């Protein structure tokens, strides 16, 4: 092993914690790989000029987290993949009192390591993202001036909070009147697992904009598409089942399917979303018996691509031919802005005549993220099973919140707000695209051109490592999310990339963020020589 660790005795972070962090960082960067042996305690202690206790404590901490293991005759070796190491990593501790408090707590909870070691819960990408954010803030030291260029969020500052306040008040008043007019307050009692019938009835009309009109009994209210997809995976899949996913994919979808222990097969995307030629090749493979395909046809996450009408029609035909179930994730199709005044393509479900498409709808990115309301639309036999599954862990959704959403969506002002959102997000997208052209010229970067949503995917120069870019960007006050989090570990190898979000940043912040990004890339490339490879060109627009 040729990696050099460097411990700083002048900081308040304990030496064994520094060493443990550096080992995990080496795993994340790919310098230490699964199965690689670590130096013996005595030898590493001598090399670092520290006591054997320091190295032993670091190894013990990593072993407790499941990052390393030991075996008689084999020594100490790496157990974790980079993603697992990321999820189990901890940001450096801030001071002696915090560290001593942790040590005190650890002694009281010695039993927990052994008890938790038997769990089958896997490391989540959401946890990795949280750790990366915490680590970046620690490196920069001033959260107020850190620029997050990869949030994936809408801009809540555009949201009409006063109108929402009126929607909540009117919904509460009408609900109280309904309860008082009844012979009892039964309306306040537990209701149908399907959720509020008034909202479901309204959504039947609302979805006409998407090209279909379901019946109220075909709609199940949820807290959003993450819960909807988790419910689909719990109820309709078994460990070992095969699922096809886009590559790159929605981060939460990867988490959900991996937790369910299903086999995931990636299908690459291009500027129109899922590659149907590659999907058909995969379906023709002798061992291919996928249970379902999960797809985001409008505002694909994280590229922002939108599938054409013809490709949607053909996809539904393929599903019928190969007896495939489709899960359609619609988290913001209303925010389609490819051309001014254009409507988004119809939902996949609008082409479905056999009930093969399970449509997931979320209002959390459209209204505001903490709303936590969405729904599943599915054929009656499938929805009945999903309702049974939901009853096992949730009685329903909030009635007052459902009524408030009904008031908000049915107000004519909602359509005006959608128009404003589309105009502003398109403007910010164009600003970011211009800035990338201007600031990244000559760097062999490529990027997607989104037609909906909040994000694009930026391909980095191929000779760079994603996590080097993430760390050096943090040193410049820039928070980025690596493309690795949106890929299966067994997926097609691609050049390093990061997700960039334009929706929640005004132009001046986008400009500053891209300047910091350009500075980071140029500093890393200085002295590294020429490129050693290129990414597949079908997804990216070259500078």
ABEGO torsion letter per residue (X at the ends): XABBBBBBAABABBAAAAAAAAAAAAAAAGABBBGBBBBBAAAAAAAAGBBAAAAAAAAAAAAAAGABBBBBGAEBBBABBAAAAAAABBBBBABAAAAAAAAAAAAAAAAAAAAAAABABBBBAAAAAAAAAAAAAAAAGBAAABBBAAAGBBBAAABBAAAAAAAAAAAAAAAAAAAAABABAAAABBBBAAEBAAAAAAAAAAAAAAGBBBBAAABBBBAEAAAAAAAAAAAABBBGBBBBBBOBBBAAAAAAAAAAGBBBBBBBBBAAEBBAAAAAAAAABAABBBABBBBBABGBOAAGBBBBAAAAAAAAAAAAAAGBBBBBBBAAAABBAABBGBBBBBBAAAABAAGABBBBBBAAAABBAAAGBBBBBBBAAAAAAAAAAAAAABAEBBAAAAAAAAAAAABAAAAAAAAAAAAAAAAAAAAAAAAAAAAABGAGBBBBBBABEABBBBBBBAABBAAAAAAAAAAAGBBBBBAAAABBAABBBBBBBBBBBAAABBAAAAAAAAAAAAAAAAAAABGAEBBAEBBBAAABBBX
